[in-house]
Each structure stands twice: as C-alpha cells, then as structure tokens.
Amino acid sequence: MNNKPQAEDMHLETDTEDDVKGPPILFSEFEAALSELKNGKAEGKDGIPAELLKALGVKGKRELYDICNEICYR
C-alpha cells in the first residue's frame, strides 16, 4: 500500500497572498539547512549532490540563497 501523495494530487499555490507566505528565509537558516544535508545520498531530481551544495563558497551560497528567496517570494 502506497500512502505517498501522487504527482497528480499536488498543486502549486499561485495566488498566495504575500502575508500568508511568511518572512523571507534568513541566510543563517539557509546555511543551517545546507549543513544538515546528508552526504552519500542519491541526488534529487535536480541531480545535484549534497556534497556539491555543501562545498559552495560564500559567493556560491549567497547566489543560491538569493535564487531560493526569489523563487519563494516573487
């Protein structure tokens, strides 16, 4: 028995009001999330291994952080 939601059951919220989204992600939260990624696991759909994300320098992390916030809060 598969209790996981199926792709056709999911939908993107396209009309969410800004006040419902919450505050932007803090850079410190972003760095903490990166550090919690487990090494040696299979990549996701993006094909990017955790080790690569964790190895980003400050400039790369800042760029990825900005992209994440832009996706969430555009």
PyRosetta script that sets phi, psi and omega in degrees:
from pyrosetta import init, pose_from_sequence

init()
pose = pose_from_sequence("MNNKPQAEDMHLETDTEDDVKGPPILFSEFEAALSELKNGKAEGKDGIPAELLKALGVKGKRELYDICNEICYR")
pose.set_psi(1, 128.4)
pose.set_omega(1, -177.1)
pose.set_phi(2, -105.8)
pose.set_psi(2, 110.9)
pose.set_omega(2, -179.6)
pose.set_phi(3, -94.2)
pose.set_psi(3, 1.4)
pose.set_omega(3, -179.5)
pose.set_phi(4, -72.9)
pose.set_psi(4, 143.0)
pose.set_omega(4, 176.8)
pose.set_phi(5, -66.2)
pose.set_psi(5, 144.3)
pose.set_omega(5, 178.6)
pose.set_phi(6, -90.4)
pose.set_psi(6, 155.0)
pose.set_omega(6, -177.1)
pose.set_phi(7, -55.8)
pose.set_psi(7, -39.2)
pose.set_omega(7, -177.8)
pose.set_phi(8, -70.4)
pose.set_psi(8, -14.5)
pose.set_omega(8, 178.2)
pose.set_phi(9, -87.8)
pose.set_psi(9, -9.7)
pose.set_omega(9, -177.0)
pose.set_phi(10, -99.4)
pose.set_psi(10, 151.3)
pose.set_omega(10, 175.9)
pose.set_phi(11, -146.0)
pose.set_psi(11, 152.1)
pose.set_omega(11, 177.6)
pose.set_phi(12, -87.5)
pose.set_psi(12, 139.9)
pose.set_omega(12, 175.0)
pose.set_phi(13, -83.2)
pose.set_psi(13, 109.3)
pose.set_omega(13, -177.5)
pose.set_phi(14, -100.7)
pose.set_psi(14, -17.2)
pose.set_omega(14, -176.4)
pose.set_phi(15, -116.5)
pose.set_psi(15, 32.0)
pose.set_omega(15, 179.7)
pose.set_phi(16, -73.3)
pose.set_psi(16, 132.6)
pose.set_omega(16, 178.0)
pose.set_phi(17, -71.3)
pose.set_psi(17, 149.7)
pose.set_omega(17, -177.5)
pose.set_phi(18, -57.5)
pose.set_psi(18, -38.2)
pose.set_omega(18, -177.2)
pose.set_phi(19, -72.2)
pose.set_psi(19, -15.5)
pose.set_omega(19, 178.1)
pose.set_phi(20, -84.0)
pose.set_psi(20, -23.8)
pose.set_omega(20, -176.4)
pose.set_phi(21, -72.3)
pose.set_psi(21, -24.6)
pose.set_omega(21, -177.1)
pose.set_phi(22, 86.8)
pose.set_psi(22, 178.9)
pose.set_omega(22, -177.7)
pose.set_phi(23, -74.5)
pose.set_psi(23, 157.8)
pose.set_omega(23, 176.3)
pose.set_phi(24, -59.1)
pose.set_psi(24, 157.3)
pose.set_omega(24, 177.9)
pose.set_phi(25, -66.3)
pose.set_psi(25, 135.4)
pose.set_omega(25, 175.1)
pose.set_phi(26, -81.0)
pose.set_psi(26, 148.1)
pose.set_omega(26, 179.6)
pose.set_phi(27, -60.9)
pose.set_psi(27, -36.7)
pose.set_omega(27, 178.9)
pose.set_phi(28, -64.5)
pose.set_psi(28, -36.0)
pose.set_omega(28, 176.4)
pose.set_phi(29, -67.2)
pose.set_psi(29, -40.3)
pose.set_omega(29, 179.0)
pose.set_phi(30, -62.0)
pose.set_psi(30, -46.9)
pose.set_omega(30, 179.4)
pose.set_phi(31, -63.7)
pose.set_psi(31, -39.1)
pose.set_omega(31, 178.6)
pose.set_phi(32, -63.7)
pose.set_psi(32, -41.3)
pose.set_omega(32, 178.6)
pose.set_phi(33, -64.0)
pose.set_psi(33, -41.3)
pose.set_omega(33, 177.5)
pose.set_phi(34, -62.0)
pose.set_psi(34, -42.2)
pose.set_omega(34, -177.3)
pose.set_phi(35, -68.3)
pose.set_psi(35, -23.3)
pose.set_omega(35, 180.0)
pose.set_phi(36, -84.5)
pose.set_psi(36, -8.3)
pose.set_omega(36, 177.8)
pose.set_phi(37, -63.7)
pose.set_psi(37, 139.3)
pose.set_omega(37, -178.9)
pose.set_phi(38, -88.6)
pose.set_psi(38, 135.2)
pose.set_omega(38, 177.2)
pose.set_phi(39, -76.8)
pose.set_psi(39, 154.7)
pose.set_omega(39, 173.8)
pose.set_phi(40, 79.0)
pose.set_psi(40, 8.1)
pose.set_omega(40, 179.0)
pose.set_phi(41, -94.6)
pose.set_psi(41, 159.7)
pose.set_omega(41, 178.2)
pose.set_phi(42, -64.8)
pose.set_psi(42, 146.7)
pose.set_omega(42, 177.3)
pose.set_phi(43, -69.1)
pose.set_psi(43, 159.3)
pose.set_omega(43, 174.3)
pose.set_phi(44, -82.5)
pose.set_psi(44, -163.4)
pose.set_omega(44, -179.1)
pose.set_phi(45, -61.9)
pose.set_psi(45, -24.8)
pose.set_omega(45, -179.6)
pose.set_phi(46, -77.2)
pose.set_psi(46, -14.1)
pose.set_omega(46, 178.6)
pose.set_phi(47, 74.4)
pose.set_psi(47, 13.5)
pose.set_omega(47, -178.2)
pose.set_phi(48, -99.5)
pose.set_psi(48, 117.6)
pose.set_omega(48, 179.7)
pose.set_phi(49, -73.0)
pose.set_psi(49, 150.8)
pose.set_omega(49, -180.0)
pose.set_phi(50, -57.1)
pose.set_psi(50, -37.1)
pose.set_omega(50, -178.7)
pose.set_phi(51, -59.5)
pose.set_psi(51, -36.9)
pose.set_omega(51, 179.0)
pose.set_phi(52, -67.6)
pose.set_psi(52, -45.1)
pose.set_omega(52, 179.3)
pose.set_phi(53, -62.7)
pose.set_psi(53, -41.0)
pose.set_omega(53, -179.6)
pose.set_phi(54, -69.1)
pose.set_psi(54, -26.1)
pose.set_omega(54, -177.7)
pose.set_phi(55, -84.7)
pose.set_psi(55, -4.6)
pose.set_omega(55, 178.9)
pose.set_phi(56, -60.4)
pose.set_psi(56, 142.5)
pose.set_omega(56, 174.8)
pose.set_phi(57, -78.2)
pose.set_psi(57, -176.7)
pose.set_omega(57, -177.9)
pose.set_phi(58, -59.1)
pose.set_psi(58, -44.2)
pose.set_omega(58, -178.6)
pose.set_phi(59, -63.6)
pose.set_psi(59, -42.7)
pose.set_omega(59, 179.1)
pose.set_phi(60, -66.5)
pose.set_psi(60, -41.7)
pose.set_omega(60, 177.9)
pose.set_phi(61, -63.6)
pose.set_psi(61, -41.2)
pose.set_omega(61, 179.9)
pose.set_phi(62, -63.9)
pose.set_psi(62, -40.6)
pose.set_omega(62, 179.1)
pose.set_phi(63, -64.4)
pose.set_psi(63, -46.2)
pose.set_omega(63, 179.0)
pose.set_phi(64, -63.4)
pose.set_psi(64, -40.5)
pose.set_omega(64, 176.6)
pose.set_phi(65, -58.4)
pose.set_psi(65, -47.1)
pose.set_omega(65, 179.4)
pose.set_phi(66, -61.7)
pose.set_psi(66, -40.5)
pose.set_omega(66, 178.5)
pose.set_phi(67, -62.9)
pose.set_psi(67, -44.9)
pose.set_omega(67, 180.0)
pose.set_phi(68, -60.7)
pose.set_psi(68, -44.9)
pose.set_omega(68, 179.0)
pose.set_phi(69, -66.3)
pose.set_psi(69, -36.4)
pose.set_omega(69, 178.8)
pose.set_phi(70, -65.9)
pose.set_psi(70, -40.1)
pose.set_omega(70, 178.8)
pose.set_phi(71, -63.9)
pose.set_psi(71, -44.3)
pose.set_omega(71, -176.3)
pose.set_phi(72, -74.4)
pose.set_psi(72, -30.1)
pose.set_omega(72, -170.6)
pose.set_phi(73, -124.9)
pose.set_psi(73, 27.0)
pose.set_omega(73, 177.8)
pose.set_phi(74, -81.7)
pose.dump_pdb("model.pdb")
